[in-house]
Amino acid sequence: MLESVNNIDAPRIESAIRALEQLKTRALALEQDFEIALQRTTPSHRNSARNLLHYLALRRHDIRELQLELSHLGLSSLGLTELHVMASLNAVLIALHRLVERAMPPQLQAPTPVTFANGQALLVEHTLTALGPKPEQRATRIMVTMPTAAAEDPALIRRFLAAGMDIMRINCAHDGPDAWLRMIQHLRQAEADLGLSCKVSFDLAGPKLRTEALAPDVEVIKWQPHRDRLGRIVQPARLWLSSTPSQTVDLDCITIPIQSPISAQVGDTIQLMDARHRRRRLSVVEVRDNGCLCECDRTGYITSGLPFEIQRHQTVRGKIDQLPALENNLTLQPGDVLRILRGDILGQPAILDAAGQVLQPAHVGCTLSQVFQDVKPGERIFFDDGKIEGLIQTVSETELRVEIVSAVKGIAKLKGEKGINLPDTQLNLPALTPKDINDLSFVAQQGDLVALSFVQSPEDVEHLVQKLDQLGATDLGIILKIETRLGFENLPKLLLAAMQRRSVAVMIARGDLGVEVGFERMSEVQEQILLLCQAAHVPVIWATQVLESLAKGGLPSRAEVTDAAMGSRAECVMLNKGPYIERAMEFLNNILQRMQENVAKNMATLRKLRVSEIEAE
């Protein structure tokens, strides 16, 4: 056997030894280059930081041919090396030396920063520190975003906790400190009642780039009867008329506010001329103290201030009260022009002439002034999670002129306060906004974790650490939300900066990130994030649109089930808000339990990664 190896495979083995020794040399050299950064990491993360640097040095090269050679020799192909890079390289080198009966170099016997025995243990330890205890039936934690209702409904949070919530997520872009405090108080009471524990994580709002609000549309209410397929009325429209419409009504009907109370009786007829100048008659079928229920077998449209009459022995007159304005939107399709104006400006749809020709393009406001300084003509711009794509034509200090190049289903409606992504633009925006800094005072007192939104540079992390130290929140954990292209490309340095803290995690915020890097690259990018974090022994949170159809509509799509199963490769999965969130938690809990019994982290082929090419400052 040894003679066969020496005669036939010896050159291949010698080539593999040389290649592996070069990889080791480069890994140790990169560790030396980052010695200053390593000394700044907390002792509990220092060896993990070394392992990350070794992995980055390994991934600077395409070693797929070497992997194939090692596999042909019956040895490890380094496909599961992330947790213990140097130990893996040494183990293969030792095996190769034995195959050619060569004396073992002393350095192969030296201890490595991370061993096969403690690589996985370090990830488990860091996950426990950052995300809390492992649930009883599964390894992956579940994070749940709090709806506004959670501040007023203790039973809701109690059900979440009982259903398997391990981390409560509070989004600082919504509600406020008073509501956040009530949510936490409800959680603490539920923990005491159920004998369970749950971390509290705050997402800082960050410099989210959004469209401003649109000018409100017309104030109108429409009603129509229900008809069968032959157009026959099966149920008339039901309308509740009341001067106190805010009072709860246990009726399936449309609520219409009126300016003053009316004395109606069952059998009365209410007549009005609707917004289209069509006469409509409403029959009063039920009367209560604060209003009356009417039915109508014709479609009607009413606006604020519209007069009406009650016909009985004498005519009683009244008026419709102020109606809420409908939410406006901008209808956009390829070829349209959209003007983005600087400042808090209400957006308006395009103005058309009688022939449908555009007299004035649609416009929408944007208050982040830095955008108008950083973008350039020819760069792409996306709206509403990528549903609308445009190309920037011209740039001035007060306006961007955008040509729409694609829209979902050929035509899309853009509403106010929707996200904007500029994947080709390097925006010089700090991750911490004045609002974030103000919110940190509350977060530092009440939270276990704080998520840094739109983090892009190590300086962003340093700024957050500085603010937390000033607040005395040295134990507050940090979550790096990777949601921009630059954030992904700087991830190795972001990790090294964050590893100054004992508690560190990474969230793959796949909504904005998918738009930034391109949906066709999203699978590849999220895989690379998982591998880099595994090498750093840092837990990952799998986030954005997990089981969204189930949480919002009651049924999941097939693609969502597969996506949720992929989440088992992370240490935590995040669910967003929705009326069926408890059902989604139960469904996800079942998936995670099943997946951990069937799938381990798969072996990767190690091509060169551009993101690995970092240099010490």
NORZIVEN-V688394 format. One record per residue. N is the residue number from 1. RES is the residue in three letters. NEAR is the number of other C-alpha atoms within 12 Angstrom. Layout:
[[N:RES:NEAR] [N:RES:NEAR]]
This chain:
[[1:MET:10] [2:LEU:14] [3:GLU:12] [4:SER:11] [5:VAL:21] [6:ASN:20] [7:ASN:14] [8:ILE:16] [9:ASP:23] [10:ALA:23] [11:PRO:17] [12:ARG:25] [13:ILE:34] [14:GLU:27] [15:SER:20] [16:ALA:35] [17:ILE:31] [18:ARG:20] [19:ALA:28] [20:LEU:37] [21:GLU:27] [22:GLN:20] [23:LEU:32] [24:LYS:34] [25:THR:21] [26:ARG:24] [27:ALA:30] [28:LEU:28] [29:ALA:21] [30:LEU:31] [31:GLU:34] [32:GLN:21] [33:ASP:21] [34:PHE:30] [35:GLU:22] [36:ILE:18] [37:ALA:30] [38:LEU:31] [39:GLN:22] [40:ARG:20] [41:THR:29] [42:THR:24] [43:PRO:16] [44:SER:27] [45:HIS:38] [46:ARG:33] [47:ASN:34] [48:SER:46] [49:ALA:47] [50:ARG:44] [51:ASN:46] [52:LEU:46] [53:LEU:46] [54:HIS:44] [55:TYR:49] [56:LEU:46] [57:ALA:42] [58:LEU:47] [59:ARG:36] [60:ARG:23] [61:HIS:27] [62:ASP:21] [63:ILE:27] [64:ARG:21] [65:GLU:21] [66:LEU:32] [67:GLN:30] [68:LEU:21] [69:GLU:27] [70:LEU:30] [71:SER:20] [72:HIS:16] [73:LEU:22] [74:GLY:17] [75:LEU:25] [76:SER:27] [77:SER:29] [78:LEU:38] [79:GLY:30] [80:LEU:27] [81:THR:40] [82:GLU:45] [83:LEU:42] [84:HIS:40] [85:VAL:44] [86:MET:45] [87:ALA:33] [88:SER:35] [89:LEU:46] [90:ASN:34] [91:ALA:32] [92:VAL:35] [93:LEU:39] [94:ILE:30] [95:ALA:27] [96:LEU:38] [97:HIS:27] [98:ARG:22] [99:LEU:31] [100:VAL:27] [101:GLU:17] [102:ARG:18] [103:ALA:16] [104:MET:19] [105:PRO:16] [106:PRO:11] [107:GLN:19] [108:LEU:24] [109:GLN:16] [110:ALA:16] [111:PRO:15] [112:THR:27] [113:PRO:29] [114:VAL:36] [115:THR:26] [116:PHE:24] [117:ALA:15] [118:ASN:21] [119:GLY:34] [120:GLN:26] [121:ALA:20] [122:LEU:31] [123:LEU:36] [124:VAL:27] [125:GLU:26] [126:HIS:36] [127:THR:36] [128:LEU:29] [129:THR:29] [130:ALA:42] [131:LEU:48] [132:GLY:35] [133:PRO:27] [134:LYS:28] [135:PRO:27] [136:GLU:14] [137:GLN:18] [138:ARG:25] [139:ALA:32] [140:THR:43] [141:ARG:41] [142:ILE:50] [143:MET:43] [144:VAL:44] [145:THR:39] [146:MET:44] [147:PRO:30] [148:THR:28] [149:ALA:22] [150:ALA:30] [151:ALA:27] [152:GLU:22] [153:ASP:22] [154:PRO:25] [155:ALA:20] [156:LEU:27] [157:ILE:40] [158:ARG:32] [159:ARG:25] [160:PHE:41] [161:LEU:36] [162:ALA:26] [163:ALA:28] [164:GLY:39] [165:MET:44] [166:ASP:41] [167:ILE:43] [168:MET:46] [169:ARG:45] [170:ILE:43] [171:ASN:34] [172:CYS:37] [173:ALA:24] [174:HIS:23] [175:ASP:22] [176:GLY:24] [177:PRO:26] [178:ASP:18] [179:ALA:24] [180:TRP:37] [181:LEU:26] [182:ARG:25] [183:MET:39] [184:ILE:37] [185:GLN:26] [186:HIS:31] [187:LEU:40] [188:ARG:25] [189:GLN:21] [190:ALA:27] [191:GLU:27] [192:ALA:16] [193:ASP:18] [194:LEU:19] [195:GLY:14] [196:LEU:26] [197:SER:28] [198:CYS:39] [199:LYS:35] [200:VAL:40] [201:SER:42] [202:PHE:47] [203:ASP:37] [204:LEU:41] [205:ALA:32] [206:GLY:35] [207:PRO:33] [208:LYS:35] [209:LEU:33] [210:ARG:35] [211:THR:37] [212:GLU:30] [213:ALA:28] [214:LEU:29] [215:ALA:26] [216:PRO:21] [217:ASP:23] [218:VAL:20] [219:GLU:24] [220:VAL:27] [221:ILE:28] [222:LYS:26] [223:TRP:27] [224:GLN:24] [225:PRO:23] [226:HIS:20] [227:ARG:16] [228:ASP:11] [229:ARG:8] [230:LEU:8] [231:GLY:12] [232:ARG:13] [233:ILE:17] [234:VAL:15] [235:GLN:18] [236:PRO:28] [237:ALA:31] [238:ARG:31] [239:LEU:39] [240:TRP:37] [241:LEU:43] [242:SER:33] [243:SER:26] [244:THR:23] [245:PRO:26] [246:SER:15] [247:GLN:17] [248:THR:14] [249:VAL:22] [250:ASP:11] [251:LEU:18] [252:ASP:16] [253:CYS:25] [254:ILE:27] [255:THR:33] [256:ILE:37] [257:PRO:34] [258:ILE:32] [259:GLN:24] [260:SER:22] [261:PRO:24] [262:ILE:30] [263:SER:27] [264:ALA:34] [265:GLN:24] [266:VAL:22] [267:GLY:20] [268:ASP:28] [269:THR:29] [270:ILE:36] [271:GLN:29] [272:LEU:30] [273:MET:23] [274:ASP:28] [275:ALA:23] [276:ARG:16] [277:HIS:14] [278:ARG:15] [279:ARG:21] [280:ARG:29] [281:ARG:28] [282:LEU:37] [283:SER:32] [284:VAL:31] [285:VAL:25] [286:GLU:23] [287:VAL:23] [288:ARG:25] [289:ASP:18] [290:ASN:24] [291:GLY:34] [292:CYS:40] [293:LEU:36] [294:CYS:38] [295:GLU:35] [296:CYS:34] [297:ASP:24] [298:ARG:26] [299:THR:27] [300:GLY:31] [301:TYR:27] [302:ILE:36] [303:THR:31] [304:SER:25] [305:GLY:23] [306:LEU:29] [307:PRO:26] [308:PHE:30] [309:GLU:27] [310:ILE:29] [311:GLN:24] [312:ARG:18] [313:HIS:10] [314:GLN:12] [315:THR:17] [316:VAL:22] [317:ARG:24] [318:GLY:28] [319:LYS:31] [320:ILE:36] [321:ASP:28] [322:GLN:22] [323:LEU:26] [324:PRO:19] [325:ALA:16] [326:LEU:17] [327:GLU:21] [328:ASN:23] [329:ASN:29] [330:LEU:35] [331:THR:29] [332:LEU:34] [333:GLN:26] [334:PRO:22] [335:GLY:21] [336:ASP:31] [337:VAL:33] [338:LEU:42] [339:ARG:35] [340:ILE:41] [341:LEU:31] [342:ARG:29] [343:GLY:24] [344:ASP:22] [345:ILE:23] [346:LEU:28] [347:GLY:34] [348:GLN:32] [349:PRO:30] [350:ALA:23] [351:ILE:19] [352:LEU:14] [353:ASP:11] [354:ALA:8] [355:ALA:8] [356:GLY:10] [357:GLN:12] [358:VAL:17] [359:LEU:14] [360:GLN:17] [361:PRO:28] [362:ALA:34] [363:HIS:38] [364:VAL:41] [365:GLY:35] [366:CYS:33] [367:THR:26] [368:LEU:31] [369:SER:26] [370:GLN:22] [371:VAL:36] [372:PHE:30] [373:GLN:21] [374:ASP:21] [375:VAL:32] [376:LYS:27] [377:PRO:24] [378:GLY:20] [379:GLU:25] [380:ARG:33] [381:ILE:40] [382:PHE:40] [383:PHE:41] [384:ASP:28] [385:ASP:32] [386:GLY:33] [387:LYS:32] [388:ILE:38] [389:GLU:38] [390:GLY:36] [391:LEU:33] [392:ILE:31] [393:GLN:24] [394:THR:22] [395:VAL:24] [396:SER:22] [397:GLU:20] [398:THR:24] [399:GLU:30] [400:LEU:35] [401:ARG:33] [402:VAL:38] [403:GLU:32] [404:ILE:34] [405:VAL:28] [406:SER:26] [407:ALA:26] [408:VAL:22] [409:LYS:12] [410:GLY:18] [411:ILE:20] [412:ALA:24] [413:LYS:23] [414:LEU:39] [415:LYS:35] [416:GLY:33] [417:GLU:28] [418:LYS:28] [419:GLY:28] [420:ILE:40] [421:ASN:41] [422:LEU:41] [423:PRO:33] [424:ASP:24] [425:THR:27] [426:GLN:25] [427:LEU:30] [428:ASN:22] [429:LEU:26] [430:PRO:28] [431:ALA:36] [432:LEU:35] [433:THR:26] [434:PRO:16] [435:LYS:20] [436:ASP:34] [437:ILE:29] [438:ASN:21] [439:ASP:34] [440:LEU:38] [441:SER:25] [442:PHE:27] [443:VAL:37] [444:ALA:33] [445:GLN:25] [446:GLN:30] [447:GLY:38] [448:ASP:33] [449:LEU:43] [450:VAL:52] [451:ALA:46] [452:LEU:49] [453:SER:41] [454:PHE:42] [455:VAL:50] [456:GLN:38] [457:SER:37] [458:PRO:32] [459:GLU:24] [460:ASP:32] [461:VAL:38] [462:GLU:29] [463:HIS:24] [464:LEU:41] [465:VAL:36] [466:GLN:22] [467:LYS:26] [468:LEU:33] [469:ASP:20] [470:GLN:15] [471:LEU:21] [472:GLY:16] [473:ALA:28] [474:THR:25] [475:ASP:25] [476:LEU:38] [477:GLY:42] [478:ILE:48] [479:ILE:43] [480:LEU:49] [481:LYS:46] [482:ILE:45] [483:GLU:44] [484:THR:42] [485:ARG:36] [486:LEU:31] [487:GLY:40] [488:PHE:44] [489:GLU:31] [490:ASN:32] [491:LEU:44] [492:PRO:48] [493:LYS:41] [494:LEU:44] [495:LEU:52] [496:LEU:46] [497:ALA:40] [498:ALA:45] [499:MET:43] [500:GLN:35] [501:ARG:36] [502:ARG:33] [503:SER:38] [504:VAL:48] [505:ALA:47] [506:VAL:51] [507:MET:47] [508:ILE:47] [509:ALA:41] [510:ARG:37] [511:GLY:31] [512:ASP:40] [513:LEU:42] [514:GLY:33] [515:VAL:33] [516:GLU:38] [517:VAL:31] [518:GLY:29] [519:PHE:20] [520:GLU:13] [521:ARG:17] [522:MET:25] [523:SER:19] [524:GLU:20] [525:VAL:33] [526:GLN:39] [527:GLU:28] [528:GLN:33] [529:ILE:45] [530:LEU:39] [531:LEU:40] [532:LEU:43] [533:CYS:46] [534:GLN:41] [535:ALA:42] [536:ALA:50] [537:HIS:49] [538:VAL:54] [539:PRO:45] [540:VAL:47] [541:ILE:44] [542:TRP:40] [543:ALA:38] [544:THR:32] [545:GLN:33] [546:VAL:44] [547:LEU:42] [548:GLU:33] [549:SER:27] [550:LEU:31] [551:ALA:30] [552:LYS:22] [553:GLY:17] [554:GLY:19] [555:LEU:21] [556:PRO:25] [557:SER:19] [558:ARG:15] [559:ALA:17] [560:GLU:24] [561:VAL:27] [562:THR:18] [563:ASP:29] [564:ALA:40] [565:ALA:32] [566:MET:34] [567:GLY:41] [568:SER:39] [569:ARG:32] [570:ALA:42] [571:GLU:45] [572:CYS:45] [573:VAL:47] [574:MET:43] [575:LEU:46] [576:ASN:33] [577:LYS:34] [578:GLY:27] [579:PRO:21] [580:TYR:25] [581:ILE:38] [582:GLU:33] [583:ARG:28] [584:ALA:40] [585:MET:39] [586:GLU:25] [587:PHE:30] [588:LEU:42] [589:ASN:38] [590:ASN:24] [591:ILE:31] [592:LEU:35] [593:GLN:25] [594:ARG:21] [595:MET:27] [596:GLN:23] [597:GLU:16] [598:ASN:14] [599:VAL:17] [600:ALA:16] [601:LYS:25] [602:ASN:17] [603:MET:17] [604:ALA:23] [605:THR:27] [606:LEU:29] [607:ARG:22] [608:LYS:21] [609:LEU:27] [610:ARG:21] [611:VAL:30] [612:SER:33] [613:GLU:23] [614:ILE:27] [615:GLU:20] [616:ALA:20] [617:GLU:10]]
